[in-house]
Amino acid sequence: MPRTAKSAALHLYEGNPNNLTKKELYKRQKNESKLKVSQANIDPPSWLNMTAKNEFKRITALMAETDVLTEADIGILALYCDTYADYLAYRRQIKANGMQSSGKLNVFIREKRNAAQLLDKLGSELGLSPGSRASLAIRMNDDSSGKADEHDEFD
């Protein structure tokens, strides 16, 4: 499986392990800046139920200071929140009907497990797990690190 592409800033931070030329790094950084997406209107889609909308608002409030979520992430965040609401509904069904139904395992147990796996995957994509946040932290620019401005390294 191919690795996820690294930003130009990350290449510089790591000492340019792929030995890209200054021209290649500058071009990549220029292209990355063109891909910046607005963070101004991150609102829950109307199709989410109230539970999912509340989770959407909670996560966007928590992540507001990180500059991680953008308008481009609304779809994946909405899917995460919708799955979260489904997970809670499956949990309620299991609690109400028990672990078995007619001598068989309650079907909502499987659905709950599937929803939990999807939540884990989507949460990692969004930076909602400790491991994914640690990975994001590695990639962040640290102005206090004493390193020269990334533009200076292209000169």
C-alpha angles and dihedrals in degrees: 000000000000120000123249113262117256125224121248090247091055091050089054092046091053092048095259098286092183091056094232116177121250088250092054092048092048091049091049092048091049091050092047091054089054089056095059111129128206122259095194102100110036100152129153115260115253093240093068117101120237095266091052092045091052091051090047091053092045093053095044089051091050093047097041095100095047099066088219100117119067136171088270089065097057093097097051092042090050090050089050092050093045090051089048090055090048090050090054091048091052089049091053091049091052091048092049098043103029131233094295134045121191090348092306131101111273108260090223090068090066092044091049090051091049091049090050091053092049091047089053092050096045092042091055090050090052096045094250098133127072091242095050091047090051089052090050091048090056089056097047121106111248111204091185094058093092092240118136119257109282090241090060092061091061093060 
